Amino acid sequence: DNGDWSGSFWEPDAKDKTPWVEIDLGKVVKISQAIIYERGNAVRSFELQNMAGDQWKTFYTGKTIGSKLEIKLPKVTTQKVRLVLKDFSKVPGIYELVLL
């Protein structure tokens, strides 16, 4: 990641214009759903990306997250997933990113 854990949520550095947090699942798995919990309702646009070979590939683009967002995904097979925050109204906070 490129920010700090602040209490029980991840918060990027205030100067970072495209912050992200990465999850390594430990092995290659299939995911078909993501649940994101946000603090502050600041996110205006975001992407979910997976590592495909040695490149990050966007497999979902969204707008607001809010306190809880459940997303049905196209089946993605990956070991690493990254949440990239593209636009936000103030410094966002992410409580949790669940991948199923």
C-alpha positions as CSV (number, residue, x, y, z in Angstrom):
1,D,0.0,0.0,0.0
2,N,1.0,3.6,-0.2
3,G,-0.6,5.0,2.9
4,D,-1.0,4.3,6.6
5,W,-3.3,2.2,8.7
6,S,-5.0,4.7,11.0
7,G,-6.8,2.9,13.8
8,S,-9.1,0.4,12.1
9,F,-9.1,1.8,8.6
10,W,-6.6,2.5,5.8
11,E,-6.1,6.1,4.9
12,P,-3.8,7.3,2.1
13,D,-1.3,10.2,2.4
14,A,-3.2,13.5,1.9
15,K,-0.8,14.5,-0.9
16,D,-1.3,11.2,-2.9
17,K,-3.6,11.9,-5.9
18,T,-4.1,8.3,-6.9
19,P,-3.8,6.2,-3.8
20,W,-4.1,2.4,-3.8
21,V,-4.1,-0.5,-1.5
22,E,-3.1,-4.0,-2.5
23,I,-4.2,-7.4,-1.2
24,D,-2.1,-10.5,-1.8
25,L,-4.4,-13.5,-1.4
26,G,-1.4,-15.9,-0.9
27,K,-2.4,-18.1,-3.8
28,V,-4.3,-17.9,-7.1
29,V,-8.0,-18.0,-6.5
30,K,-11.2,-17.2,-8.4
31,I,-13.2,-14.2,-7.1
32,S,-16.7,-13.1,-8.2
33,Q,-17.7,-10.6,-5.6
34,A,-16.1,-7.7,-3.7
35,I,-17.5,-5.8,-0.7
36,I,-15.9,-2.5,0.2
37,Y,-16.5,-0.6,3.4
38,E,-15.7,3.1,3.3
39,R,-15.3,5.8,6.0
40,G,-16.5,9.3,5.2
41,N,-18.3,8.8,1.8
42,A,-15.4,10.6,0.0
43,V,-14.7,8.3,-3.0
44,R,-16.1,9.5,-6.3
45,S,-14.5,7.0,-8.6
46,F,-12.3,3.9,-8.2
47,E,-11.0,0.8,-10.0
48,L,-10.4,-2.8,-8.9
49,Q,-7.3,-4.2,-10.6
50,N,-5.7,-7.6,-10.7
51,M,-2.1,-8.6,-11.5
52,A,-2.1,-10.3,-14.9
53,G,1.4,-11.5,-15.6
54,D,3.5,-8.5,-14.6
55,Q,0.9,-5.8,-15.4
56,W,-2.1,-4.4,-13.4
57,K,-5.3,-4.8,-15.3
58,T,-8.6,-3.0,-14.4
59,F,-11.5,-5.5,-14.2
60,Y,-14.0,-3.2,-12.5
61,T,-14.6,0.6,-12.6
62,G,-17.0,2.2,-10.1
63,K,-18.2,5.6,-8.8
64,T,-19.1,6.1,-5.2
65,I,-18.6,3.5,-2.5
66,G,-20.4,4.8,0.5
67,S,-20.5,3.0,3.8
68,K,-20.9,-0.4,2.1
69,L,-20.8,-1.4,-1.5
70,E,-21.4,-5.0,-2.8
71,I,-20.1,-5.7,-6.3
72,K,-20.8,-8.7,-8.5
73,L,-17.7,-9.2,-10.6
74,P,-16.9,-11.1,-13.7
75,K,-15.0,-14.2,-12.5
76,V,-11.4,-13.2,-12.1
77,T,-8.6,-15.6,-11.4
78,T,-5.7,-13.8,-9.5
79,Q,-3.5,-13.8,-6.5
80,K,-3.2,-10.0,-6.1
81,V,-6.0,-7.3,-6.2
82,R,-5.5,-3.6,-5.9
83,L,-8.2,-0.9,-5.1
84,V,-7.2,2.3,-6.8
85,L,-9.0,5.5,-5.7
86,K,-9.2,7.7,-8.8
87,D,-11.2,10.7,-7.4
88,F,-12.4,11.7,-4.0
89,S,-13.8,14.8,-2.2
90,K,-11.5,14.5,0.9
91,V,-9.0,12.1,2.2
92,P,-10.8,8.7,2.1
93,G,-10.7,5.9,4.5
94,I,-11.2,2.2,3.7
95,Y,-12.3,0.0,6.6
96,E,-12.3,-3.3,4.7
97,L,-12.1,-4.9,1.2
98,V,-13.6,-8.3,1.1
99,L,-13.0,-10.6,-1.9
100,L,-15.2,-13.7,-2.4
